Amino acid sequence: MPGIINRNITIEKTDMGFTGMFDAMASPCEILIETHDYALAKKLVQIAADEAWRIEQKFSRYRNDNILYHIHHACGEPVEVDDELTPLLNFAEQCYQLTDGMFDITSGILRRAWKFDCSDNIPTHRTIDELRSLIGWEKVSWQPPFISLPVGMELDLGGIGKEYAVDRAALLISQVSDIAILINFGGDLYATKPPKSRESWQVGIESIDGWNKTGVIKIKSGGIATSGDARRYLERDGIRYSHVLNPKTGWPVEEGPKSVTVAAPRCIDAGFLSTTAMLNGKEAKSFLEVQEVQYWLQI
């Protein structure tokens, strides 16, 4: 059965204006709005929520009534995709090429083996090796607007979908109002412009070492995304296994940073860069230094 989405929205008054809250894409979502006009705040929150829910329904791998389900069950036959999915697949292909195959949207199938629930349940090498045969964007036939997958392979837009939703929500809101807004979908953010009451938005980043501590970064406009293993990991015999998986090996990236936060003009770009930095393991800092973006790293 298709997944059920909780469509409840809560709006609270704040010193700055209003904060709207709802759940989407398995994440708590917030919209901070610098206005004291409740009707406008409610309208803008509804726009963001509707777009987040729309994208969740369209691209969720857990539904049986959307385009991804159709692609996955086409038995290798070509499927024509629309004008929204086409640029997302083009972006994913570009990410794959730029990272020499490390950023691969076909690697989500590894979730069948890895359950990052903070336990010590490590999968066997045999299980991983069986799944690796179903990974590799180079095996996909992508000739826009037609795509076909070998039988058993899947696409997982989890690495770019939430960030895309943030950017889309920001775009739709900007078409209605030019007031200062900060969108936060489960830690993926976009600021339209700095609020009038201060020079920038202040965003807290959880300290992995302190667990209850946060660092504060400032953002005037643009996107921010964070990748890390604060909440999703496994641990056995004193070894911590990050949820960031190397698609070439099927195993967690070793010697990587505990957390990477990146600022970029779009949230989807920030997400790609933060994830890729994690995939670079101990070379994460070197990778980020040549990207000409602002970043925060926890080693």
N, C-alpha and C positions, 0 to 999 in steps of 0.2 A: 504494500500500500504506500502511496505517497507520504512523505514526511509531513507532520503537523507543525505549523509555525505559530508560535505565540504572538498574537498581534496586539498585545497590550502596550499602551504608551502612557508614561507618567511624566508630568511636567511640574517642575518645582521652581519657586521663586528664589532668586539669589541676589546678592548685593549688586552684581553686574547686570543682571537681567533675568533670564530663565535658562534652566537646563532641562532638556528633554531626554528621557531614558526609555529604552526598549531592548529586546533581545533579537539578534539576527545572526546567522552563520555561526551558531554555537558560541556566541560572544555577547557580553554586555555592551551596549552601544549608548553613547552620550552625544548630545548636540548642545554646546554652550553658545548662547546667543546674547549679544550685547544689545538688548532692547527691553524696555518696560511695557511694550505693547503685547499683551498676552495673546490677542488674536493672531498677530503676525508670528509670534513665537510658535504657537500651536500649528499654524499653517506650514512653517518651515520644517518643524520636526516631522510632521506628517509626510512631507515631500521626501525627506531623507529616509524615513522608515519604509515608506512604500517602495522606494527604489532598492533599498537593501533587501527587502522581502522578495521583490521581483527577481533580482539577480540570484538570490538564494534558490528560489524555485527553478529558475532556468538552468543553472549550472551545477546544482548539487548532485553529487554522485550517489546520493542515497534515495533518489526519487526514481520512479518508473514511468514518468510521464513527461520527460523533457528531452532535449536534444542529445545530451550525453548518453542517456539510456539508449536512445535510438542508434547512436554511433557504436556503442559497445555491443549491441545485439544485432548488428547488420551482417554478421557472419563474413566479414571481410569485404562486403560490397561497398562501393562509394556512397557517401551520404553528402548531400548538398547542405551547407550551413549558411546562415544568414549574415547580414552586414554587421551584426554586432560581434558574433563569434569569430568571424574572419580576421579582424585586426588583432584579437586576443591570441589566436593561433599563430599569426605572423610574429607577434611579440614573443611568444613562447619559443618559436623556432629561432628567432634572433638571439634570445637568451641562451639557448642550447649551443648555438654556434660560437657565441662570444666566450662561453665558459668551457669550451672543448668537451661538451656533453655532461658537465657536472650539474647544470640546472636543467632538469628533464621532467616534463610534466607527465611522462609515462611511468615514473618511478613510484607514484602513489600506491601502487599495488603491493608495495612492501608492508603496508599497514596490516596485511593478512598475517604477517609474522611478528611484527613489532607492536606491542601494546604498551605504550609509555605511561604506565600507571603508578610509577614510583616503586614498583615491586622489583624482584630479582629474577623475573622470568625471561631469560635470554633464549632466543630461538636457536635451533641447530643450524650448522653450516649446510646441511642437506636441504633444509627448508628454504634457506636463503638462496642457494644455488638454483633451486627449481623456479623460484620467482624471478631470478635475474634473466632467465630466458624470455620473459615477457616484458622486459624493459629495454628502451632504446628508441628515441625519436627517429633515428635513421631508418628504423623498420616501418615507420608510418608513411603512407602515401598521402602527401598534402599538396594538392594542385588546386589552389583556390578557385572556386568555393567548394571543391569536393575533397573529402577526406575518407580514408579507409584504413582500418587497423587490422593487423593479423588477429585471428581468432584467439581470444583470451587476454589480449592487451586492453588497457584502459587509459583514459585521459583523466587527470586529476588537476583541476584548476585551483586547488587550495592554496598554492603558492603565489597566485596573483589575483584570485577572485575577490578577496576581501579588500585588498588595496584598490582594485578597480572599482568596487562599490563605493569606497570613500571618495574617489575622484569624481565618480558619476554624481553622487549626492551633492558634492560641492558645486559641480557645474549646474545642476538643476536649481539649487538654492540661489546661485549667483544670478540666474535669469529672472528671479523674483525680487531679490533684495540685495543691496550692496552693504549691509551692515556687517560688523565683525562677527565671525562665527568660527568656532573650533569643532570639528567633527572627530569623534573618537570611536572607531569600531574595533573593540577588543585590543587596543594598543596601537592600531594603525590610524594615523591622524592626518588631518588637513586643516590648515588655517587659511581663511580667505584674506584676512588682513589683520593688523594689530588692533586691539581694542582702543577706544579713545581714552579710557581711564588709566592705561599704562602703556609702556613702550612695546611690550610683546606679551604673548601668551606664555605662561609658565607650565611646563609639563614635567610630571614626576616620572623617574625611571627607577624601577626596583633594583636595589643592590642585591646581587646574588649572594655575596658573602654574608651580608647582614640580615637578609630575609625580611626584616621589618623596617629596614632603612630605605630611603629613596634619595636619588639625586635629582636635581632640578635643572632642566635645560630650557632655553628660551627660544621661541619661534615667532617670527613676525608673519610669515606667509609660506605656503607650500606644504609639502608632505613630510611625514616622519614615519618610519617603520622600525620595529625592533625584532630581532631574532635572538633566541637564547633558550637555555634549558632550565629556567627557574621553576617551571611547573610540570614539564613533561620530560621524564627521564626514567632510566632504570639503573639499579645499583646492585652489584654483586661482588663479593670479596674485595670491597674497598674501591672498586672501579665504577665510575659513573659513566653511563652510556647516554649520550645526547640524542635527542629526537631528530637531529639533523643528519640525514642518511646520505651516504655517498652512493649514487645510483650505479656506479661502476662496480662496486664491491657488495652493495646491499647492507653494509655495516655502518654504524655511526662514524662520523668524522672524528679522527683522533687529534688530540692536542689543540683543539680549537678554543676560541675565547668562550667565556661563559655567557656573554651577551654582546650584541652589536646593535647600535642604533644609528640610523643614517637619515639625514635630511636631504631632500631633493625637490625639484620643482613639482613633481607629481608623486603621489603616494605609491603608485605602482612601480616607479623607478626606485624609490627608496626601499621598497620591499625586495626588489630584485637585488639591489646592492647589498643590503644587510644579510640576505640569505646566502648570496655568493661569497661574502666575506666569511661567513661561518663555514661554508664548504671548502674554503681555502685553508682551514685548520690553522696551524701555527703561522701561516703566511698571511693571515687576515689583515693585520696592520699594514703590511707592505702593499697588499691589494688596494686597501682603502686610500692610502697616501697618494696613489696615482690617479684617483677618480675625480679629484677636485671637488669634493663634497665635504660638508661638515659631518663629523661622525663622533660617536662616543663608544668607547671600547672597555669592556670589563674582562680582564684576563683571568 
